Amino acid sequence: MTEKYDNENNRDEDEFETDRYAAVSDGAGEIGVYDTENTAAWLKSDAAVEVGEMA
């Protein structure tokens, strides 16, 4: 059986950093997700799901 990831970067062993990323609603139905450590890293969408729903 293969590992979750094929390379040796330990992504499957590290915990997900939930404090680094944040989401905010603009009140018009759109969600902005941003990196709290890098202000240039963000995205905006009109739909969002909880992380647990993606598994």
ROMAR-169876 format. One record per residue (C-alpha): residue in three letters; x, y, z. Coordinates in nm, 2 decimals. Layout:
ROMAR-169876
{residu = ALA	px = X	py = Y	pz = Z} .
...
//
This chain:
ROMAR-169876
{residu = MET	px = 0.00	py = 0.00	pz = 0.00} .
{residu = THR	px = 0.13	py = 0.35	pz = -0.08} .
{residu = GLU	px = 0.16	py = 0.64	pz = 0.16} .
{residu = LYS	px = -0.08	py = 0.93	pz = 0.15} .
{residu = TYR	px = 0.18	py = 1.13	pz = -0.04} .
{residu = ASP	px = 0.45	py = 0.99	pz = -0.26} .
{residu = ASN	px = 0.73	py = 1.22	pz = -0.16} .
{residu = GLU	px = 0.92	py = 1.26	pz = 0.17} .
{residu = ASN	px = 0.80	py = 1.60	pz = 0.29} .
{residu = ASN	px = 0.59	py = 1.47	pz = 0.59} .
{residu = ARG	px = 0.27	py = 1.66	pz = 0.49} .
{residu = ASP	px = 0.07	py = 1.37	pz = 0.62} .
{residu = GLU	px = 0.24	py = 1.38	pz = 0.96} .
{residu = ASP	px = 0.21	py = 1.76	pz = 1.03} .
{residu = GLU	px = -0.09	py = 1.90	pz = 1.19} .
{residu = PHE	px = -0.30	py = 2.15	pz = 0.99} .
{residu = GLU	px = -0.23	py = 2.51	pz = 1.10} .
{residu = THR	px = -0.58	py = 2.65	pz = 1.15} .
{residu = ASP	px = -0.46	py = 2.97	pz = 1.32} .
{residu = ARG	px = -0.26	py = 3.09	pz = 1.02} .
{residu = TYR	px = -0.56	py = 3.13	pz = 0.79} .
{residu = ALA	px = -0.88	py = 3.33	pz = 0.86} .
{residu = ALA	px = -1.21	py = 3.39	pz = 0.67} .
{residu = VAL	px = -1.43	py = 3.69	pz = 0.67} .
{residu = SER	px = -1.77	py = 3.76	pz = 0.51} .
{residu = ASP	px = -1.82	py = 4.09	pz = 0.33} .
{residu = GLY	px = -2.19	py = 4.11	pz = 0.41} .
{residu = ALA	px = -2.28	py = 4.07	pz = 0.05} .
{residu = GLY	px = -2.25	py = 3.69	pz = 0.05} .
{residu = GLU	px = -1.89	py = 3.66	pz = -0.05} .
{residu = ILE	px = -1.62	py = 3.51	pz = 0.17} .
{residu = GLY	px = -1.26	py = 3.63	pz = 0.18} .
{residu = VAL	px = -0.99	py = 3.38	pz = 0.30} .
{residu = TYR	px = -0.65	py = 3.52	pz = 0.39} .
{residu = ASP	px = -0.31	py = 3.42	pz = 0.53} .
{residu = THR	px = -0.25	py = 3.61	pz = 0.85} .
{residu = GLU	px = 0.13	py = 3.59	pz = 0.80} .
{residu = ASN	px = 0.13	py = 3.71	pz = 0.43} .
{residu = THR	px = -0.11	py = 3.99	pz = 0.36} .
{residu = ALA	px = -0.06	py = 3.94	pz = -0.02} .
{residu = ALA	px = -0.21	py = 3.59	pz = 0.00} .
{residu = TRP	px = -0.59	py = 3.59	pz = -0.01} .
{residu = LEU	px = -0.88	py = 3.47	pz = -0.22} .
{residu = LYS	px = -1.25	py = 3.57	pz = -0.25} .
{residu = SER	px = -1.54	py = 3.34	pz = -0.33} .
{residu = ASP	px = -1.92	py = 3.34	pz = -0.32} .
{residu = ALA	px = -1.92	py = 2.98	pz = -0.17} .
{residu = ALA	px = -1.74	py = 2.81	pz = 0.12} .
{residu = VAL	px = -1.73	py = 2.48	pz = 0.30} .
{residu = GLU	px = -1.59	py = 2.38	pz = 0.64} .
{residu = VAL	px = -1.26	py = 2.19	pz = 0.63} .
{residu = GLY	px = -1.43	py = 1.88	pz = 0.78} .
{residu = GLU	px = -1.67	py = 1.86	pz = 0.49} .
{residu = MET	px = -1.39	py = 1.83	pz = 0.24} .
{residu = ALA	px = -1.26	py = 1.50	pz = 0.38} .
//
